[in-house]
Amino acid sequence: MPRYTVGMDDRIECREDVMMGKPVVAGTRITVEFLLESLAAGESISDIVAEYRVTREDVHAALAYAARSLHSEFVFPVAWPA
Protein backbone atom coordinates (compact mmCIF):
# COMPACT_ATOMS: atom_id res chain seq x y z
CA MET A 1 0.00 0.00 0.00
CA PRO A 2 1.24 3.52 -0.71
CA ARG A 3 2.49 5.52 2.26
CA TYR A 4 2.24 9.29 2.25
CA THR A 5 4.18 11.21 4.87
CA VAL A 6 2.56 14.49 5.72
CA GLY A 7 4.14 15.71 8.95
CA MET A 8 7.33 16.99 10.44
CA ASP A 9 10.24 14.53 10.07
CA ASP A 10 7.93 11.91 8.53
CA ARG A 11 6.14 11.55 11.88
CA ILE A 12 2.64 11.71 10.37
CA GLU A 13 1.61 9.36 7.59
CA CYS A 14 -1.49 8.34 5.66
CA ARG A 15 -1.83 4.75 4.47
CA GLU A 16 -4.91 3.22 2.91
CA ASP A 17 -4.44 0.05 4.98
CA VAL A 18 -4.19 1.87 8.34
CA MET A 19 -7.22 3.52 9.93
CA MET A 20 -8.93 3.94 6.54
CA GLY A 21 -6.27 6.36 5.34
CA LYS A 22 -6.63 8.87 8.17
CA PRO A 23 -3.42 10.64 9.21
CA VAL A 24 -1.69 8.70 11.98
CA VAL A 25 1.56 8.83 13.92
CA ALA A 26 3.94 6.86 11.69
CA GLY A 27 4.13 3.19 12.59
CA THR A 28 1.05 3.33 14.85
CA ARG A 29 -2.71 3.35 14.63
CA ILE A 30 -2.90 6.54 16.73
CA THR A 31 -4.76 9.12 14.64
CA VAL A 32 -4.13 12.84 14.56
CA GLU A 33 -7.84 13.17 15.27
CA PHE A 34 -7.52 11.13 18.49
CA LEU A 35 -4.56 13.20 19.70
CA LEU A 36 -6.40 16.47 19.05
CA GLU A 37 -9.54 15.22 20.80
CA SER A 38 -7.46 14.10 23.78
CA LEU A 39 -5.81 17.51 24.05
CA ALA A 40 -9.17 19.26 23.67
CA ALA A 41 -10.59 17.10 26.46
CA GLY A 42 -7.89 18.44 28.78
CA GLU A 43 -5.30 15.68 28.69
CA SER A 44 -1.76 16.99 28.84
CA ILE A 45 0.92 16.05 26.38
CA SER A 46 2.71 14.31 29.27
CA ASP A 47 -0.41 12.21 29.97
CA ILE A 48 -0.72 11.23 26.31
CA VAL A 49 2.97 10.31 26.06
CA ALA A 50 2.74 8.20 29.23
CA GLU A 51 -0.42 6.37 28.16
CA TYR A 52 0.20 5.77 24.44
CA ARG A 53 3.26 4.85 22.39
CA VAL A 54 3.96 8.35 21.11
CA THR A 55 6.52 11.03 21.84
CA ARG A 56 6.15 14.74 22.53
CA GLU A 57 7.48 15.33 19.02
CA ASP A 58 4.73 13.10 17.60
CA VAL A 59 2.07 15.17 19.37
CA HIS A 60 3.67 18.41 18.13
CA ALA A 61 3.73 16.99 14.59
CA ALA A 62 0.01 16.20 14.89
CA LEU A 63 -0.67 19.78 15.98
CA ALA A 64 1.41 21.11 13.07
CA TYR A 65 -0.48 18.86 10.65
CA ALA A 66 -3.83 20.15 11.96
CA ALA A 67 -2.67 23.76 11.71
CA ARG A 68 -1.48 23.28 8.14
CA SER A 69 -4.74 21.61 7.16
CA LEU A 70 -6.60 24.79 8.18
CA HIS A 71 -4.58 26.81 5.65
CA SER A 72 -6.77 25.36 2.90
CA GLU A 73 -8.99 27.53 0.76
CA PHE A 74 -11.96 25.57 2.05
CA VAL A 75 -13.06 25.74 5.66
CA PHE A 76 -15.95 23.58 6.79
CA PRO A 77 -18.05 24.69 9.77
CA VAL A 78 -18.34 22.10 12.52
CA ALA A 79 -21.63 21.55 14.33
CA TRP A 80 -21.08 20.92 18.02
CA PRO A 81 -23.41 18.50 19.81
CA ALA A 82 -26.09 20.21 21.88
N, C-alpha and C positions, 0 to 999 in steps of 0.2 A: 504494500500500500504506500502511496506517496506520503511524504512527511513534509510539512511546511513549517518552518520556524518563523515565528512572528514576534519574538520578544528580545529583550536584552540578552546578549551572550547565548543565544539559542536556548534560553530557559523556558520559553513558551512555544508550544508546537500544536499544530492541528493535524490529526490523522483520521482518515475516514473510519478506520477500524478501532478507534479509541473514543469512547463517549460521543459517538455519532458525529465526529468531526469538530466538536466544540474545542476551543482553546484550553489546553491543559498545561500543567507544569511538566516539562519534558521528562519522559520515562515514568510518569505516574498516571493515575486516573483522577487526579485532583484538578477540578476545573477552575478557571479564572472566576467564573460565576460563583462557585462555592466560596472561594477565598474572599471575594467582595462582600458576599452576603454575611460571612462570618465577621468581617470587620465592621460592617454596618450594624450587626447585632450587638456590637460592643466587645467582642473578643479582641484581645491584644495580639500583636504580631508574635510576642513571646509565647502566648497561649497556643497559637496556631502552630508555631514551630515545635513546641513541646508535644503536641497531640498528634500531628500528622508528619509524614516524611517529607517535609519541605524545609527550605532555609529562609532566612530573612531576605536574601537576595531574590529568591523565588517569589516571595510575596511582593517585593518592590517591583519585580518584572511584571507581575500580574496587574499592579496598579498602573504602571507605565503603559501596558497594553490597553487597559480600559481608557486611560486618558487619551491615547492616540486614536482609539476608535471613535471618540466623540469629536474628533477634528473633521469628520466626514461632512459632506455637503448636506446629508440627510440626517435629521434628528427626529426620532420617533417619541412622542409623548408616552409616558408610562402611567397607567391607571393604578393607583394604590388601592388595596382592599379597604373596604369601609369598616 
